[in-house]
Amino acid sequence: MASAESQPGIGVGTWAWGNQVLWGYDPDRDDAILAATFQRCLERGLLFFDTADSYGTGRFNGRSEMLLGHFAQQVPAAERQRLCIATKLAPFPWRLGRHGFDRAFAASQGRLGGQMKRVQLHWSTARYAPWQEGPLLQGLADHLLRGDVESLGLSNVGPRRLRRLHALLAEQGVRLASLQVQLSLLAPQAVQPGGVAEVCRELDIELIAYSPLALGLLSRNPIDQPPPTGPRGLLFRRLAPRLQPLRQAMVDMAAGRPGGLAAVALNWCRAHGAMPIPGLRRPEHVERACEALSWTLSPAERQQLDALVQATDAARMPANPFQSA
């Protein structure tokens, strides 16, 4: 069995911070809890935080970045240096040309209190405006070359587009640090044959798994408890009845190990070479994530889960509509 140290770590996703639609965010109720969650992450060594300039719904647009920036500024400078706060900039249609991200970059850096260390292209425009993508990415590379940020990443890019964008950045002398894609037991395409994980290994690009718990469906225990309200509830009611064989295997693997079902789901991503970034909203979520770091799946367990994933092909998370090939 591989040691826990030889596999990727675990980061922190902050999509829910400020999101009322899916997660029912309420600043009066949640901000103090999120502050305690952030502090617990630091105490337990979870130091990679992922956010985006589009995170936060309605009047809370940008809230995730604002909260992260505020929390980071409250800790001593030496501790802040240990953090890697990564944000994603959305290639909205009005963001055009090599300088199309300049204002957005400055705004995100402002909300983050100057703590942004990695900037990422939030999604590929290959499916609807391929001409937009190259200049925007070159503009992000300019920020890296000027020293405005330490590293550059991509998100929602498939294997063919990844090779093309990697080559584009290489022409500028820029290293592509990471790619994040939806990856979980219910969204395994990235690590299947011909998937983007193969290209990441070949080109030495860190693979980051967002939604590794499938919006909480994979960590739900017991499975038959009432589903959440809103869009998540609709998804849970559609997928949960199809998951019994996979879920039973996860229950068996979790027995006697810390972290429960969430740890199994997170460690499946890690066993495939990806760093999962589960959404952590409470200190107890941090504890469960850290418990997953204390153990790994055996090769046989990973293979069993892989086979069950193939057998439950009908139970899939919705694909990101902007994911490129």
C-alpha positions as a printed Julia matrix, in Angstrom:
325×3 Matrix{Float64}:
   0.0    0.0     0.0
   1.29   3.47   -0.84
   2.1    5.68    2.12
  -0.07   8.68    2.85
   2.97  10.92    2.33
   3.58   9.72   -1.23
   0.16  10.87   -2.47
  -1.12  14.41   -3.01
  -2.41  16.35   -0.05
  -5.82  17.95    0.39
  -6.78  21.55   -0.3
  -9.8   23.68    0.5
 -12.58  24.66   -1.87
 -14.52  27.83   -1.07
 -17.3   27.77   -3.66
 -19.89  27.64   -0.87
 -18.54  30.75    0.87
 -21.11  33.35   -0.18
 -23.29  30.98   -2.23
 -26.94  31.3    -1.23
 -28.4   29.28   -4.12
 -26.76  25.9    -3.45
 -25.51  26.26    0.11
 -27.87  28.76    1.78
 -25.12  31.17    2.81
 -26.12  33.64    5.55
 -23.39  36.08    6.65
 -24.84  36.6    10.13
 -24.88  32.86   10.75
 -21.91  31.67    8.69
 -19.07  34.19    8.7
 -17.88  33.43   12.23
 -18.07  29.69   11.48
 -16.08  30.18    8.28
 -13.45  32.18   10.21
 -13.11  29.29   12.67
 -12.93  26.86    9.72
 -10.11  28.86    8.12
  -8.18  28.95   11.39
  -8.61  25.23   11.86
  -7.28  24.61    8.36
  -4.12  26.49    9.25
  -3.75  24.57   12.51
  -4.11  21.25   10.7
  -1.86  22.14    7.78
  -4.43  22.57    4.99
  -2.8   25.51    3.25
  -4.09  25.52   -0.34
  -7.3   27.55   -0.76
  -9.14  27.76   -4.06
 -11.62  30.52   -4.89
 -12.86  32.52   -7.9
 -13.92  36.03   -8.78
 -17.39  34.68   -9.65
 -17.93  32.87   -6.33
 -20.77  34.32   -4.3
 -24.32  34.71   -5.56
 -26.4   37.85   -6.04
 -25.36  40.67   -3.74
 -22.64  38.42   -2.33
 -20.7   38.23   -5.59
 -16.98  38.16   -4.75
 -17.73  37.21   -1.15
 -15.51  34.12   -1.16
 -12.45  36.17   -2.1
 -13.34  38.89    0.41
 -13.67  36.4     3.26
 -10.43  34.64    2.39
  -8.57  37.93    2.15
  -9.95  39.12    5.48
  -9.17  35.86    7.27
  -5.63  35.75    5.84
  -4.9   39.3     6.97
  -5.78  38.35   10.55
  -2.94  35.85   10.89
   0.75  36.67   11.47
   2.83  37.45    8.4
   4.98  34.35    8.8
   1.88  32.17    8.79
   0.46  33.96    5.73
   3.6   33.06    3.82
   2.72  29.39    4.17
  -0.6   29.85    2.39
  -1.28  29.34   -1.28
  -4.46  31.22   -2.16
  -5.47  30.54   -5.75
  -8.26  32.33   -7.55
  -9.89  31.78  -10.92
 -10.83  34.57  -13.33
 -13.88  34.02  -15.51
 -13.49  34.66  -19.27
 -16.76  36.56  -19.52
 -17.59  37.75  -23.07
 -16.66  41.36  -22.27
 -13.16  40.4   -21.11
 -11.24  40.59  -24.35
  -7.65  40.78  -25.5
  -4.35  40.49  -23.72
  -5.39  43.1   -21.16
  -8.93  41.76  -20.78
  -8.24  40.36  -17.31
  -6.26  43.33  -15.95
  -9.14  44.95  -14.08
 -10.45  41.62  -12.85
  -6.98  40.6   -11.65
  -6.6   43.86   -9.71
 -10.09  43.52   -8.21
  -9.45  39.97   -7.06
  -6.08  40.88   -5.6
  -7.79  43.73   -3.76
 -10.51  41.49   -2.31
  -7.83  38.98   -1.32
  -5.8   41.63    0.44
  -2.81  41.07   -1.84
  -2.63  37.39   -0.86
  -3.23  35.81   -4.3
  -0.38  33.45   -5.13
  -1.87  31.57   -8.09
  -4.15  32.86  -10.82
  -6.17  30.44  -12.95
  -8.27  30.64  -16.08
 -11.7   29.57  -14.81
 -12.8   27.74  -17.94
 -11.91  27.25  -21.58
 -13.69  29.27  -24.27
 -12.81  26.64  -26.9
 -16.41  25.55  -27.37
 -17.87  28.97  -28.13
 -15.14  31.61  -28.63
 -11.76  29.93  -29.17
 -10.19  33.18  -30.33
 -10.81  34.76  -26.91
  -8.8   32.28  -24.87
  -5.21  32.69  -26.11
  -4.87  36.47  -25.55
  -6.48  36.23  -22.1
  -4.09  33.47  -21.07
  -1.12  35.41  -22.42
  -2.27  38.34  -20.28
  -2.25  36.14  -17.2
   1.23  34.97  -18.15
   2.29  38.64  -18.3
   1.2   39.05  -14.67
   3.29  36.04  -13.71
   6.35  37.3   -15.58
   6.03  40.7   -13.88
   5.97  39.02  -10.49
   2.38  39.99   -9.68
   1.61  36.36   -8.85
   3.72  33.27   -8.19
   2.09  30.64  -10.42
  -0.53  30.08  -13.1
  -3.13  27.36  -13.56
  -6.06  26.28  -15.69
  -9.49  24.87  -14.95
 -12.07  22.86  -16.93
  -9.71  21.99  -19.77
  -9.56  18.61  -21.53
  -6.5   16.74  -22.8
  -6.29  18.23  -26.31
  -6.79  21.8   -25.13
  -4.37  21.27  -22.26
  -1.57  20.36  -24.66
  -2.29  23.4   -26.8
  -2.41  25.85  -23.88
   0.67  24.31  -22.27
   2.55  24.91  -25.53
   1.25  28.49  -25.76
   2.55  29.27  -22.28
   5.86  27.53  -22.95
   6.4   29.93  -25.86
   6.34  32.74  -23.29
   8.69  30.84  -20.99
   5.89  30.24  -18.48
   5.39  26.99  -16.58
   1.82  25.75  -16.19
   1.5   24.8   -12.53
  -1.89  23.14  -12.25
  -5.14  22.06  -13.82
  -8.35  21.61  -11.88
 -11.29  19.61  -13.16
 -14.39  18.05  -11.71
 -13.25  14.69  -10.39
 -14.97  12.24   -8.08
 -16.29   8.71   -8.0
 -19.33  10.15   -9.81
 -17.26  12.19  -12.28
 -14.26   9.97  -13.1
 -13.62  10.96  -16.71
 -10.34  12.77  -15.99
  -8.61   9.64  -14.68
 -10.03   7.15  -17.16
  -7.98   6.02  -20.2
  -7.34   8.95  -22.5
  -8.33  11.41  -19.78
  -6.56  14.58  -18.82
  -4.74  12.96  -15.89
  -2.44  11.2   -18.36
  -1.42  14.52  -19.9
  -0.86  16.06  -16.47
   1.53  13.26  -15.54
   3.37  13.58  -18.85
   3.77  17.37  -18.62
   4.33  17.54  -14.83
   1.16  19.54  -14.14
  -0.51  19.25  -10.75
  -4.02  17.81  -11.05
  -6.62  19.29   -8.7
 -10.0   17.64   -8.12
 -12.93  19.94   -7.45
 -16.27  18.6    -6.16
 -14.54  15.39   -4.94
 -17.53  14.62   -2.69
 -20.11  15.25   -5.44
 -21.73  18.17   -3.58
 -21.86  16.01   -0.44
 -23.61  12.98   -1.97
 -20.57  10.72   -1.53
 -20.12  11.62    2.15
 -23.81  11.43    3.06
 -24.47   9.03    5.95
 -27.02   7.57    6.2
 -27.92   7.77    2.53
 -31.67   7.68    3.2
 -31.8   10.83    5.3
 -33.96  13.6     3.84
 -32.21  15.25    0.88
 -31.12  18.89    1.07
 -33.36  21.58   -0.29
 -32.98  23.29   -3.65
 -30.97  22.09   -6.66
 -28.77  19.78   -4.59
 -31.86  17.92   -3.4
 -33.0   17.3    -6.97
 -29.59  15.86   -7.82
 -29.49  13.68   -4.71
 -32.94  12.23   -5.4
 -31.89  11.36   -8.95
 -28.53   9.77   -8.19
 -28.8    8.22   -4.72
 -30.95   5.21   -5.73
 -28.29   4.12   -8.25
 -25.36   4.11   -5.85
 -25.97   1.13   -3.56
 -23.13  -1.19   -4.75
 -20.62   1.65   -4.8
 -21.81   2.94   -1.48
 -21.6   -0.48    0.17
 -17.99  -0.83   -0.95
 -17.23   2.61    0.48
 -18.87   1.65    3.79
 -16.76  -1.51    3.96
 -13.54   0.4     3.2
 -14.35   3.09    5.78
 -14.88   0.57    8.56
 -12.2    0.88   11.22
 -10.57   3.86    9.52
 -10.91   7.54   10.4
 -12.83   9.98    8.26
 -15.81   7.89    7.19
 -17.18   7.85    3.65
 -15.69  11.26    2.88
 -12.2    9.88    3.49
 -12.81   7.04    1.03
 -13.95   9.47   -1.66
 -11.05  11.85   -1.05
  -8.5    9.05   -0.97
  -9.79   7.66   -4.27
  -8.85  11.02   -5.86
  -5.48  10.98   -4.13
  -4.84   7.4    -5.27
  -5.26   8.66   -8.85
  -2.68  11.4    -8.32
  -5.09  14.32   -7.81
  -5.3   16.76   -4.91
  -8.94  16.97   -3.83
 -10.29  20.35   -2.72
 -13.5   19.55   -0.83
 -15.72  22.4     0.22
 -15.04  22.96    3.93
 -17.59  25.13    5.75
 -17.25  24.05    9.37
 -14.33  23.08   11.64
 -15.6   19.51   11.83
 -15.34  19.3     8.03
 -11.66  20.15    8.4
 -11.2   17.36   10.9
 -12.74  14.78    8.58
 -10.58  15.94    5.7
  -7.45  15.67    7.81
  -8.42  12.19    8.96
  -8.33  11.12    5.32
  -4.67  12.13    5.2
  -3.77   9.5     7.79
  -4.34   6.56    5.43
  -4.55   5.55    1.77
  -6.5    3.05   -0.28
  -4.7   -0.13   -1.24
  -4.22  -0.77   -4.98
  -6.85  -3.51   -4.77
  -9.34  -1.14   -3.13
  -8.73   1.5    -5.77
  -9.27  -1.06   -8.51
 -12.49  -2.23   -6.85
 -13.82   1.31   -6.75
 -12.74   1.88  -10.35
 -14.71  -1.18  -11.45
 -17.79  -0.09   -9.52
 -17.55   3.37  -11.05
 -17.65   1.76  -14.48
 -20.6   -0.41  -13.47
 -22.59   2.61  -12.25
 -22.01   4.62  -15.42
 -25.58   5.96  -15.33
 -24.9    7.68  -11.99
 -22.87  10.69  -13.07
 -22.59  14.25  -11.89
 -23.6   16.84  -14.5
 -20.62  17.82  -16.63
 -19.39  21.39  -16.56
 -20.87  22.96  -19.72
 -17.61  24.83  -20.4
 -15.34  21.79  -20.11
 -13.25  21.56  -23.28
 -12.04  18.43  -25.04
